[in-house]
Amino acid sequence: MEKSQYKGIWVFAEQENAVIHPVTWELLAKARELGAECGESVTAVLLGSGVASLAGELIARGADEVIIAEDPALAEYSPRPYQHAVAELAARRMPSIILYGATPLGRDLAPRVMVSLNTGLTADAIDLSFDEDGVFCQTTPAYGGKLLAHITIPERRPQMVTVRPRTFEPLEADPARSGSIITEKVNVEPDGCWEVLGCEKKSASGAQLENASVIVAGGRGVKTEEQMNMLRRLADLLGGQVAGSRPLVESGLLTHDYQLGQSGATVKPELIINAAVSGSIQYRVGMQGAKRIASINLNASAPIFSISHYGMVADFKALVPAIIEEIERRRQN
């Protein structure tokens, strides 16, 4: 099939228990931006059972049309039925681009669909764009976060990519938007090799980085538990959460739940304070969406300063206690 016959940008509308995953809103916002540039429409693809009522919200958030495929076999996520459903719809309607959230579900589903459609897939993209020749480019960290790779899928269609949650800003819902709702029938059957025995919400205890408005993050320069406790104290005073880069987690001072970056959490706090963080690409992709970034590092050439709103060339072991002391002094007055 000629590439020119593939049209439209699809967003896989991930849902669980008839609740749309927030990454879907982010992808719809980015899809609208891409669509405005290339002149193609944005379609949300919604699978499930009894989920048709969600279509209006998808249109309000940016979809030009919603394709709904409902079947009892799609009531809960099951890899093979979902794979077959998305692949069947894509083969039937031939979109040019399909976007998935890089969630546990999206990371499982997208490679399966890639195999079914014999196409390409870029994982964990941090940006999407068209180059000067109109080629769709997916940007992702490479070589352990040491550089950014710009990936294209020049021959195969659809072009597919997973995007980490909290990478793009969602649009505000616009109830006045109108769009088309299309109901499709897909040939799927329950997977006899897969059974959902039960679902439990993750405990709210421990790291809650995605919801933190303030984060104090330590890097490779944090060497002891005493220094880590100093960062915890600052985070507590600011009503925030402590976090760290991969070297800090590998040293054993924090668990992986507290890691920021490509292989950790992606966050968008009101403020993040980086202490002794050099700022590799791998780390920056996890926190560069913060509204205010303050960084402390002894090295004036540290990459972290390139994205920081406030930079302090100093030893955090001296500066952080001074900040703590000043906060406590002001609260006593």
DOMI-74162 format. One record per residue (C-alpha): residue in three letters; residue number from 0; z, x, y. Coordinates in Angstrom, 3 decimals. Last residue first. Example, Ala and Ser with C-alpha at 12.3 -4.5 7.8 and 13.67 -1.06 7.14 Angstrom:
<r res="Ser" n="1" zz="7.140" xx="13.670" yy="-1.060"/>
<r res="Ala" n="0" zz="7.800" xx="12.300" yy="-4.500"/>
***
This chain:
<r res="Asn" n="332" zz="63.727" xx="9.075" yy="35.058"/>
<r res="Gln" n="331" zz="64.255" xx="9.613" yy="31.319"/>
<r res="Arg" n="330" zz="60.683" xx="8.709" yy="30.533"/>
<r res="Arg" n="329" zz="59.402" xx="11.347" yy="32.934"/>
<r res="Arg" n="328" zz="61.466" xx="14.070" yy="31.272"/>
<r res="Glu" n="327" zz="60.338" xx="13.050" yy="27.780"/>
<r res="Ile" n="326" zz="56.665" xx="13.204" yy="28.781"/>
<r res="Glu" n="325" zz="57.203" xx="16.586" yy="30.489"/>
<r res="Glu" n="324" zz="58.974" xx="18.069" yy="27.465"/>
<r res="Ile" n="323" zz="56.233" xx="16.878" yy="25.116"/>
<r res="Ile" n="322" zz="53.565" xx="18.397" yy="27.365"/>
<r res="Ala" n="321" zz="55.465" xx="21.692" yy="27.489"/>
<r res="Pro" n="320" zz="55.887" xx="21.643" yy="23.699"/>
<r res="Val" n="319" zz="52.078" xx="21.123" yy="23.402"/>
<r res="Leu" n="318" zz="51.229" xx="24.009" yy="25.751"/>
<r res="Ala" n="317" zz="53.119" xx="26.853" yy="24.074"/>
<r res="Lys" n="316" zz="52.062" xx="26.361" yy="20.454"/>
<r res="Phe" n="315" zz="48.728" xx="24.993" yy="21.741"/>
<r res="Asp" n="314" zz="47.841" xx="28.482" yy="23.009"/>
<r res="Ala" n="313" zz="45.602" xx="27.993" yy="26.019"/>
<r res="Val" n="312" zz="42.067" xx="27.422" yy="27.234"/>
<r res="Met" n="311" zz="42.547" xx="23.768" yy="28.187"/>
<r res="Gly" n="310" zz="39.540" xx="21.439" yy="28.225"/>
<r res="Tyr" n="309" zz="39.341" xx="17.883" yy="29.527"/>
<r res="His" n="308" zz="36.324" xx="15.608" yy="29.026"/>
<r res="Ser" n="307" zz="35.488" xx="17.429" yy="25.814"/>
<r res="Ile" n="306" zz="32.029" xx="17.435" yy="24.195"/>
<r res="Ser" n="305" zz="31.072" xx="21.074" yy="24.859"/>
<r res="Phe" n="304" zz="34.739" xx="22.117" yy="24.701"/>
<r res="Ile" n="303" zz="34.792" xx="21.563" yy="20.941"/>
<r res="Pro" n="302" zz="32.209" xx="24.327" yy="20.512"/>
<r res="Ala" n="301" zz="34.861" xx="27.010" yy="21.226"/>
<r res="Ser" n="300" zz="33.628" xx="29.410" yy="23.905"/>
<r res="Ala" n="299" zz="36.932" xx="29.526" yy="25.822"/>
<r res="Asn" n="298" zz="38.693" xx="30.522" yy="22.604"/>
<r res="Leu" n="297" zz="42.434" xx="29.889" yy="22.848"/>
<r res="Asn" n="296" zz="41.902" xx="26.197" yy="22.196"/>
<r res="Ile" n="295" zz="43.299" xx="22.929" yy="23.542"/>
<r res="Ser" n="294" zz="41.007" xx="19.903" yy="23.719"/>
<r res="Ala" n="293" zz="41.137" xx="16.573" yy="25.531"/>
<r res="Ile" n="292" zz="38.577" xx="13.895" yy="24.590"/>
<r res="Arg" n="291" zz="38.532" xx="10.519" yy="26.326"/>
<r res="Lys" n="290" zz="36.518" xx="7.494" yy="25.176"/>
<r res="Ala" n="289" zz="36.367" xx="8.783" yy="21.608"/>
<r res="Gly" n="288" zz="32.866" xx="8.545" yy="20.089"/>
<r res="Gln" n="287" zz="32.844" xx="12.290" yy="19.390"/>
<r res="Met" n="286" zz="35.474" xx="11.835" yy="16.690"/>
<r res="Gly" n="285" zz="33.886" xx="11.992" yy="13.238"/>
<r res="Val" n="284" zz="30.606" xx="13.605" yy="14.255"/>
<r res="Arg" n="283" zz="32.628" xx="16.369" yy="15.901"/>
<r res="Tyr" n="282" zz="34.237" xx="17.554" yy="12.670"/>
<r res="Gln" n="281" zz="31.035" xx="18.288" yy="10.730"/>
<r res="Ile" n="280" zz="29.446" xx="19.636" yy="13.916"/>
<r res="Ser" n="279" zz="32.219" xx="22.231" yy="14.031"/>
<r res="Gly" n="278" zz="34.771" xx="21.839" yy="16.816"/>
<r res="Ser" n="277" zz="37.115" xx="24.844" yy="16.979"/>
<r res="Val" n="276" zz="40.232" xx="22.688" yy="16.626"/>
<r res="Ala" n="275" zz="43.400" xx="24.490" yy="17.768"/>
<r res="Ala" n="274" zz="44.864" xx="21.236" yy="19.134"/>
<r res="Asn" n="273" zz="42.459" xx="18.354" yy="19.720"/>
<r res="Ile" n="272" zz="43.847" xx="15.463" yy="21.773"/>
<r res="Ile" n="271" zz="42.023" xx="12.176" yy="21.219"/>
<r res="Leu" n="270" zz="42.164" xx="9.298" yy="23.672"/>
<r res="Glu" n="269" zz="40.916" xx="5.695" yy="23.711"/>
<r res="Pro" n="268" zz="40.181" xx="6.052" yy="20.019"/>
<r res="Lys" n="267" zz="36.746" xx="5.832" yy="18.386"/>
<r res="Val" n="266" zz="37.154" xx="7.147" yy="14.842"/>
<r res="Thr" n="265" zz="35.068" xx="8.345" yy="11.901"/>
<r res="Ala" n="264" zz="37.188" xx="9.280" yy="8.895"/>
<r res="Gly" n="263" zz="36.698" xx="12.135" yy="6.449"/>
<r res="Ser" n="262" zz="33.779" xx="14.004" yy="4.878"/>
<r res="Gln" n="261" zz="31.722" xx="13.867" yy="8.076"/>
<r res="Gly" n="260" zz="34.750" xx="14.348" yy="10.263"/>
<r res="Leu" n="259" zz="38.408" xx="13.463" yy="10.611"/>
<r res="Gln" n="258" zz="40.983" xx="13.988" yy="7.867"/>
<r res="Tyr" n="257" zz="44.241" xx="12.005" yy="7.765"/>
<r res="Asp" n="256" zz="43.629" xx="10.211" yy="4.469"/>
<r res="His" n="255" zz="42.692" xx="13.623" yy="3.021"/>
<r res="Thr" n="254" zz="46.344" xx="14.672" yy="3.015"/>
<r res="Leu" n="253" zz="47.826" xx="16.874" yy="5.703"/>
<r res="Leu" n="252" zz="49.559" xx="20.284" yy="5.708"/>
<r res="Gly" n="251" zz="47.941" xx="21.204" yy="2.395"/>
<r res="Ser" n="250" zz="45.767" xx="24.052" yy="3.711"/>
<r res="Glu" n="249" zz="42.678" xx="22.094" yy="2.689"/>
<r res="Val" n="248" zz="43.737" xx="19.258" yy="4.998"/>
<r res="Leu" n="247" zz="44.087" xx="21.628" yy="7.956"/>
<r res="Pro" n="246" zz="40.761" xx="23.250" yy="7.112"/>
<r res="Arg" n="245" zz="39.107" xx="19.776" yy="7.029"/>
<r res="Ser" n="244" zz="40.078" xx="18.775" yy="10.557"/>
<r res="Gly" n="243" zz="43.275" xx="16.929" yy="11.342"/>
<r res="Ala" n="242" zz="45.052" xx="13.696" yy="12.171"/>
<r res="Val" n="241" zz="48.243" xx="12.442" yy="13.844"/>
<r res="Gln" n="240" zz="48.478" xx="8.859" yy="15.028"/>
<r res="Gly" n="239" zz="49.379" xx="7.397" yy="18.386"/>
<r res="Gly" n="238" zz="52.109" xx="5.770" yy="20.423"/>
<r res="Leu" n="237" zz="51.951" xx="8.630" yy="22.921"/>
<r res="Leu" n="236" zz="55.460" xx="9.845" yy="22.102"/>
<r res="Asp" n="235" zz="54.711" xx="9.518" yy="18.378"/>
<r res="Ala" n="234" zz="51.518" xx="11.582" yy="18.696"/>
<r res="Leu" n="233" zz="53.391" xx="14.318" yy="20.546"/>
<r res="Arg" n="232" zz="56.072" xx="14.399" yy="17.852"/>
<r res="Arg" n="231" zz="53.463" xx="14.499" yy="15.106"/>
<r res="Leu" n="230" zz="51.814" xx="17.470" yy="16.826"/>
<r res="Met" n="229" zz="55.158" xx="19.303" yy="16.834"/>
<r res="Asn" n="228" zz="55.669" xx="18.318" yy="13.196"/>
<r res="Met" n="227" zz="52.425" xx="20.110" yy="12.357"/>
<r res="Gln" n="226" zz="53.644" xx="23.239" yy="14.112"/>
<r res="Glu" n="225" zz="56.843" xx="23.137" yy="12.041"/>
<r res="Glu" n="224" zz="54.822" xx="22.491" yy="8.894"/>
<r res="Thr" n="223" zz="52.998" xx="25.744" yy="9.538"/>
<r res="Lys" n="222" zz="49.520" xx="27.127" yy="10.244"/>
<r res="Val" n="221" zz="47.803" xx="25.011" yy="12.888"/>
<r res="Gly" n="220" zz="44.914" xx="27.227" yy="14.063"/>
<r res="Arg" n="219" zz="42.536" xx="25.635" yy="11.548"/>
<r res="Gly" n="218" zz="42.676" xx="22.323" yy="13.376"/>
<r res="Gly" n="217" zz="45.156" xx="19.707" yy="14.536"/>
<r res="Ala" n="216" zz="44.402" xx="16.222" yy="15.789"/>
<r res="Val" n="215" zz="46.487" xx="14.027" yy="18.086"/>
<r res="Ile" n="214" zz="45.015" xx="10.530" yy="18.035"/>
<r res="Val" n="213" zz="45.511" xx="7.662" yy="20.492"/>
<r res="Ser" n="212" zz="44.113" xx="4.128" yy="20.159"/>
<r res="Ala" n="211" zz="44.542" xx="4.199" yy="16.380"/>
<r res="Asn" n="210" zz="42.706" xx="1.516" yy="14.390"/>
<r res="Glu" n="209" zz="40.313" xx="3.780" yy="12.454"/>
<r res="Leu" n="208" zz="43.063" xx="6.360" yy="11.950"/>
<r res="Gln" n="207" zz="45.456" xx="4.112" yy="10.056"/>
<r res="Ala" n="206" zz="46.986" xx="6.808" yy="7.873"/>
<r res="Gly" n="205" zz="49.971" xx="5.810" yy="5.774"/>
<r res="Ser" n="204" zz="51.116" xx="2.241" yy="5.213"/>
<r res="Ala" n="203" zz="48.727" xx="-0.715" yy="5.536"/>
<r res="Ser" n="202" zz="48.274" xx="-0.784" yy="1.770"/>
<r res="Lys" n="201" zz="44.690" xx="-1.354" yy="0.710"/>
<r res="Lys" n="200" zz="43.911" xx="-4.988" yy="0.032"/>
<r res="Glu" n="199" zz="43.735" xx="-6.013" yy="-3.598"/>
<r res="Cys" n="198" zz="40.757" xx="-7.300" yy="-5.578"/>
<r res="Gly" n="197" zz="40.703" xx="-8.473" yy="-9.179"/>
<r res="Leu" n="196" zz="39.026" xx="-8.141" yy="-12.564"/>
<r res="Val" n="195" zz="35.490" xx="-7.763" yy="-11.220"/>
<r res="Glu" n="194" zz="33.209" xx="-7.429" yy="-14.237"/>
<r res="Trp" n="193" zz="30.255" xx="-5.112" yy="-14.774"/>
<r res="Cys" n="192" zz="28.351" xx="-4.306" yy="-17.957"/>
<r res="Gly" n="191" zz="27.221" xx="-7.918" yy="-18.464"/>
<r res="Asp" n="190" zz="25.501" xx="-7.860" yy="-15.083"/>
<r res="Pro" n="189" zz="24.996" xx="-11.420" yy="-13.918"/>
<r res="Glu" n="188" zz="21.332" xx="-12.372" yy="-13.554"/>
<r res="Val" n="187" zz="18.935" xx="-12.007" yy="-10.662"/>
<r res="Asn" n="186" zz="15.564" xx="-13.495" yy="-9.816"/>
<r res="Val" n="185" zz="15.680" xx="-14.010" yy="-6.077"/>
<r res="Lys" n="184" zz="15.080" xx="-17.217" yy="-4.115"/>
<r res="Glu" n="183" zz="14.724" xx="-16.849" yy="-0.369"/>
<r res="Thr" n="182" zz="16.116" xx="-18.877" yy="2.527"/>
<r res="Ile" n="181" zz="14.824" xx="-17.950" yy="5.959"/>
<r res="Ile" n="180" zz="16.819" xx="-18.488" yy="9.142"/>
<r res="Ser" n="179" zz="14.906" xx="-17.870" yy="12.362"/>
<r res="Gly" n="178" zz="16.443" xx="-16.886" yy="15.666"/>
<r res="Ser" n="177" zz="18.126" xx="-18.152" yy="18.805"/>
<r res="Arg" n="176" zz="20.533" xx="-16.397" yy="21.127"/>
<r res="Ala" n="175" zz="22.851" xx="-18.632" yy="23.166"/>
<r res="Pro" n="174" zz="25.918" xx="-17.712" yy="21.101"/>
<r res="Asp" n="173" zz="25.663" xx="-14.121" yy="22.378"/>
<r res="Ala" n="172" zz="28.077" xx="-11.892" yy="20.440"/>
<r res="Glu" n="171" zz="28.822" xx="-8.660" yy="22.262"/>
<r res="Leu" n="170" zz="26.684" xx="-5.820" yy="20.989"/>
<r res="Pro" n="169" zz="28.082" xx="-3.229" yy="18.618"/>
<r res="Glu" n="168" zz="28.545" xx="0.412" yy="19.716"/>
<r res="Phe" n="167" zz="27.158" xx="2.929" yy="17.240"/>
<r res="Thr" n="166" zz="28.793" xx="5.494" yy="14.915"/>
<r res="Arg" n="165" zz="31.893" xx="3.465" yy="14.077"/>
<r res="Pro" n="164" zz="30.824" xx="3.088" yy="10.439"/>
<r res="Arg" n="163" zz="28.662" xx="5.894" yy="9.012"/>
<r res="Val" n="162" zz="24.961" xx="5.143" yy="8.747"/>
<r res="Thr" n="161" zz="22.933" xx="4.841" yy="5.525"/>
<r res="Val" n="160" zz="19.166" xx="5.300" yy="5.768"/>
<r res="Met" n="159" zz="15.968" xx="3.846" yy="4.357"/>
<r res="Gln" n="158" zz="12.301" xx="4.203" yy="5.272"/>
<r res="Pro" n="157" zz="10.470" xx="1.370" yy="3.520"/>
<r res="Arg" n="156" zz="8.053" xx="2.833" yy="2.812"/>
<r res="Arg" n="155" zz="7.001" xx="6.257" yy="1.591"/>
<r res="Glu" n="154" zz="4.783" xx="8.828" yy="3.310"/>
<r res="Pro" n="153" zz="6.542" xx="10.370" yy="6.290"/>
<r res="Ile" n="152" zz="10.226" xx="9.894" yy="5.456"/>
<r res="Thr" n="151" zz="11.771" xx="11.821" yy="8.336"/>
<r res="Ile" n="150" zz="14.907" xx="13.919" yy="8.651"/>
<r res="His" n="149" zz="16.322" xx="15.631" yy="11.714"/>
<r res="Ala" n="148" zz="19.009" xx="18.048" yy="10.504"/>
<r res="Leu" n="147" zz="21.972" xx="18.965" yy="12.695"/>
<r res="Leu" n="146" zz="23.662" xx="22.327" yy="12.198"/>
<r res="Lys" n="145" zz="26.803" xx="23.983" yy="10.821"/>
<r res="Gly" n="144" zz="28.195" xx="20.740" yy="9.370"/>
<r res="Gly" n="143" zz="28.464" xx="22.091" yy="5.842"/>
<r res="Tyr" n="142" zz="24.817" xx="23.040" yy="5.723"/>
<r res="Ala" n="141" zz="23.628" xx="19.767" yy="7.254"/>
<r res="Pro" n="140" zz="24.822" xx="17.141" yy="9.725"/>
<r res="Thr" n="139" zz="22.573" xx="14.049" yy="9.911"/>
<r res="Thr" n="138" zz="19.870" xx="12.798" yy="12.251"/>
<r res="Gln" n="137" zz="17.372" xx="10.194" yy="11.046"/>
<r res="Cys" n="136" zz="13.946" xx="10.235" yy="12.646"/>
<r res="Phe" n="135" zz="11.348" xx="7.421" yy="12.762"/>
<r res="Val" n="134" zz="8.009" xx="8.896" yy="13.873"/>
<r res="Gly" n="133" zz="6.641" xx="7.500" yy="17.147"/>
<r res="Asp" n="132" zz="4.880" xx="10.736" yy="18.072"/>
<r res="Glu" n="131" zz="7.443" xx="11.640" yy="20.745"/>
<r res="Asp" n="130" zz="10.231" xx="11.143" yy="18.210"/>
<r res="Phe" n="129" zz="11.772" xx="7.812" yy="17.259"/>
<r res="Ser" n="128" zz="15.538" xx="7.534" yy="16.926"/>
<r res="Leu" n="127" zz="18.527" xx="7.170" yy="14.630"/>
<r res="Asp" n="126" zz="21.857" xx="8.981" yy="14.980"/>
<r res="Ile" n="125" zz="24.881" xx="9.955" yy="12.873"/>
<r res="Ala" n="124" zz="23.194" xx="9.568" yy="9.507"/>
<r res="Asp" n="123" zz="25.384" xx="9.449" yy="6.408"/>
<r res="Ala" n="122" zz="22.625" xx="9.510" yy="3.779"/>
<r res="Thr" n="121" zz="18.858" xx="9.649" yy="4.297"/>
<r res="Leu" n="120" zz="16.844" xx="7.715" yy="1.724"/>
<r res="Gly" n="119" zz="13.267" xx="7.984" yy="0.479"/>
<r res="Thr" n="118" zz="11.042" xx="5.613" yy="-1.494"/>
<r res="Asn" n="117" zz="10.344" xx="4.663" yy="-5.095"/>
<r res="Leu" n="116" zz="11.290" xx="1.029" yy="-4.420"/>
<r res="Ser" n="115" zz="13.664" xx="0.701" yy="-7.385"/>
<r res="Val" n="114" zz="14.951" xx="4.259" yy="-6.937"/>
<r res="Met" n="113" zz="15.695" xx="3.723" yy="-3.247"/>
<r res="Val" n="112" zz="17.341" xx="0.401" yy="-4.082"/>
<r res="Arg" n="111" zz="19.803" xx="2.238" yy="-6.318"/>
<r res="Pro" n="110" zz="20.383" xx="4.903" yy="-3.661"/>
<r res="Ala" n="109" zz="21.204" xx="2.164" yy="-1.097"/>
<r res="Leu" n="108" zz="23.637" xx="0.167" yy="-3.247"/>
<r res="Asp" n="107" zz="26.396" xx="2.667" yy="-3.997"/>
<r res="Arg" n="106" zz="26.618" xx="4.231" yy="-0.560"/>
<r res="Gly" n="105" zz="26.382" xx="0.773" yy="0.974"/>
<r res="Leu" n="104" zz="29.269" xx="-0.566" yy="-1.109"/>
<r res="Pro" n="103" zz="31.558" xx="2.421" yy="-0.431"/>
<r res="Thr" n="102" zz="30.554" xx="2.188" yy="3.231"/>
<r res="Ala" n="101" zz="27.696" xx="4.190" yy="4.746"/>
<r res="Gly" n="100" zz="26.363" xx="1.005" yy="6.348"/>
<r res="Tyr" n="99" zz="22.785" xx="0.208" yy="5.399"/>
<r res="Leu" n="98" zz="19.589" xx="0.265" yy="7.474"/>
<r res="Ile" n="97" zz="16.153" xx="-0.663" yy="6.073"/>
<r res="Ile" n="96" zz="12.945" xx="0.403" yy="7.839"/>
<r res="Ser" n="95" zz="9.271" xx="-0.589" yy="7.469"/>
<r res="Pro" n="94" zz="9.934" xx="-3.971" yy="5.904"/>
<r res="Met" n="93" zz="7.591" xx="-5.128" yy="3.100"/>
<r res="Arg" n="92" zz="8.266" xx="-8.873" yy="2.610"/>
<r res="Arg" n="91" zz="7.935" xx="-9.218" yy="-1.185"/>
<r res="Ala" n="90" zz="8.751" xx="-5.653" yy="-2.195"/>
<r res="Ala" n="89" zz="11.729" xx="-5.708" yy="0.193"/>
<r res="Leu" n="88" zz="12.987" xx="-9.028" yy="-1.198"/>
<r res="Glu" n="87" zz="12.693" xx="-7.826" yy="-4.790"/>
<r res="Ala" n="86" zz="14.384" xx="-4.502" yy="-4.015"/>
<r res="Val" n="85" zz="17.260" xx="-6.238" yy="-2.224"/>
<r res="Ala" n="84" zz="17.807" xx="-8.684" yy="-5.098"/>
<r res="His" n="83" zz="17.386" xx="-6.117" yy="-7.894"/>
<r res="Gln" n="82" zz="19.910" xx="-3.748" yy="-6.348"/>
<r res="Tyr" n="81" zz="22.344" xx="-6.574" yy="-5.652"/>
<r res="Pro" n="80" zz="22.105" xx="-7.794" yy="-9.259"/>
<r res="Arg" n="79" zz="22.470" xx="-4.207" yy="-10.569"/>
<r res="Pro" n="78" zz="25.410" xx="-3.070" yy="-8.441"/>
<r res="Ser" n="77" zz="27.732" xx="-6.105" yy="-8.543"/>
<r res="Tyr" n="76" zz="29.213" xx="-7.236" yy="-5.250"/>
<r res="Glu" n="75" zz="30.777" xx="-10.644" yy="-5.559"/>
<r res="Ala" n="74" zz="29.015" xx="-14.016" yy="-5.312"/>
<r res="Leu" n="73" zz="25.674" xx="-12.365" yy="-6.056"/>
<r res="Ala" n="72" zz="25.377" xx="-13.567" yy="-9.672"/>
<r res="Pro" n="71" zz="26.155" xx="-17.093" yy="-8.433"/>
<r res="Asp" n="70" zz="22.978" xx="-16.887" yy="-6.315"/>
<r res="Glu" n="69" zz="22.211" xx="-16.893" yy="-2.619"/>
<r res="Ala" n="68" zz="19.456" xx="-15.009" yy="-0.806"/>
<r res="Ile" n="67" zz="19.532" xx="-15.469" yy="2.962"/>
<r res="Ile" n="66" zz="17.001" xx="-13.766" yy="5.224"/>
<r res="Val" n="65" zz="18.175" xx="-13.820" yy="8.818"/>
<r res="Glu" n="64" zz="15.854" xx="-13.615" yy="11.809"/>
<r res="Asp" n="63" zz="15.832" xx="-12.067" yy="15.260"/>
<r res="Ala" n="62" zz="19.185" xx="-10.421" yy="14.498"/>
<r res="Gly" n="61" zz="21.259" xx="-9.278" yy="17.483"/>
<r res="Arg" n="60" zz="24.898" xx="-10.299" yy="17.249"/>
<r res="Ala" n="59" zz="24.290" xx="-14.002" yy="17.902"/>
<r res="Ile" n="58" zz="21.690" xx="-13.978" yy="15.122"/>
<r res="Leu" n="57" zz="24.202" xx="-12.514" yy="12.663"/>
<r res="Glu" n="56" zz="26.799" xx="-15.066" yy="13.771"/>
<r res="Gly" n="55" zz="24.386" xx="-17.915" yy="13.107"/>
<r res="Ala" n="54" zz="23.597" xx="-16.618" yy="9.621"/>
<r res="Leu" n="53" zz="27.227" xx="-16.608" yy="8.471"/>
<r res="Ser" n="52" zz="27.101" xx="-20.277" yy="7.411"/>
<r res="Ala" n="51" zz="24.660" xx="-19.323" yy="4.647"/>
<r res="Val" n="50" zz="27.420" xx="-17.477" yy="2.763"/>
<r res="Gly" n="49" zz="28.041" xx="-19.845" yy="-0.153"/>
<r res="Ser" n="48" zz="27.001" xx="-17.264" yy="-2.719"/>
<r res="Gly" n="47" zz="26.034" xx="-13.770" yy="-1.684"/>
<r res="Leu" n="46" zz="23.265" xx="-11.766" yy="-0.063"/>
<r res="Leu" n="45" zz="22.427" xx="-11.567" yy="3.640"/>
<r res="Val" n="44" zz="19.492" xx="-9.539" yy="4.935"/>
<r res="Ala" n="43" zz="19.499" xx="-9.249" yy="8.738"/>
<r res="Thr" n="42" zz="16.054" xx="-8.946" yy="10.297"/>
<r res="Val" n="41" zz="15.135" xx="-7.157" yy="13.521"/>
<r res="Ser" n="40" zz="11.629" xx="-7.475" yy="14.940"/>
<r res="Glu" n="39" zz="9.226" xx="-4.644" yy="15.723"/>
<r res="Gly" n="38" zz="7.961" xx="-3.383" yy="19.092"/>
<r res="Cys" n="37" zz="8.679" xx="0.297" yy="18.447"/>
<r res="Glu" n="36" zz="11.074" xx="0.928" yy="21.329"/>
<r res="Ala" n="35" zz="12.616" xx="-2.536" yy="21.549"/>
<r res="Gly" n="34" zz="12.994" xx="-2.507" yy="17.776"/>
<r res="Leu" n="33" zz="14.904" xx="0.760" yy="17.872"/>
<r res="Glu" n="32" zz="17.389" xx="-0.622" yy="20.401"/>
<r res="Arg" n="31" zz="17.649" xx="-3.880" yy="18.463"/>
<r res="Ala" n="30" zz="18.245" xx="-1.909" yy="15.270"/>
<r res="Lys" n="29" zz="21.033" xx="0.029" yy="16.970"/>
<r res="Ala" n="28" zz="22.837" xx="-3.192" yy="17.881"/>
<r res="Leu" n="27" zz="22.210" xx="-4.671" yy="14.434"/>
<r res="Leu" n="26" zz="23.603" xx="-1.521" yy="12.825"/>
<r res="Glu" n="25" zz="26.805" xx="-1.717" yy="14.855"/>
<r res="Trp" n="24" zz="27.283" xx="-5.396" yy="14.019"/>
<r res="Thr" n="23" zz="26.766" xx="-4.631" yy="10.313"/>
<r res="Val" n="22" zz="29.386" xx="-1.874" yy="10.477"/>
<r res="Pro" n="21" zz="31.939" xx="-4.618" yy="11.200"/>
<r res="His" n="20" zz="31.706" xx="-5.947" yy="7.589"/>
<r res="Ile" n="19" zz="30.823" xx="-9.651" yy="7.617"/>
<r res="Val" n="18" zz="33.459" xx="-11.940" yy="6.133"/>
<r res="Ala" n="17" zz="32.230" xx="-14.458" yy="3.530"/>
<r res="Asn" n="16" zz="34.604" xx="-13.072" yy="0.867"/>
<r res="Glu" n="15" zz="33.025" xx="-9.671" yy="1.366"/>
<r res="Gln" n="14" zz="29.971" xx="-9.133" yy="3.517"/>
<r res="Glu" n="13" zz="27.392" xx="-6.412" yy="4.096"/>
<r res="Ala" n="12" zz="24.445" xx="-7.508" yy="6.195"/>
<r res="Phe" n="11" zz="21.719" xx="-5.062" yy="5.130"/>
<r res="Val" n="10" zz="19.829" xx="-4.464" yy="8.350"/>
<r res="Trp" n="9" zz="16.052" xx="-4.694" yy="8.222"/>
<r res="Ile" n="8" zz="13.590" xx="-3.348" yy="10.765"/>
<r res="Gly" n="7" zz="10.108" xx="-4.871" yy="10.719"/>
<r res="Lys" n="6" zz="6.640" xx="-4.103" yy="9.459"/>
<r res="Tyr" n="5" zz="5.037" xx="-2.443" yy="6.441"/>
<r res="Gln" n="4" zz="1.262" xx="-2.962" yy="6.388"/>
<r res="Ser" n="3" zz="0.668" xx="0.161" yy="8.479"/>
<r res="Lys" n="2" zz="2.042" xx="2.297" yy="5.651"/>
<r res="Glu" n="1" zz="-0.895" xx="1.325" yy="3.464"/>
<r res="Met" n="0" zz="0.000" xx="0.000" yy="0.000"/>
***
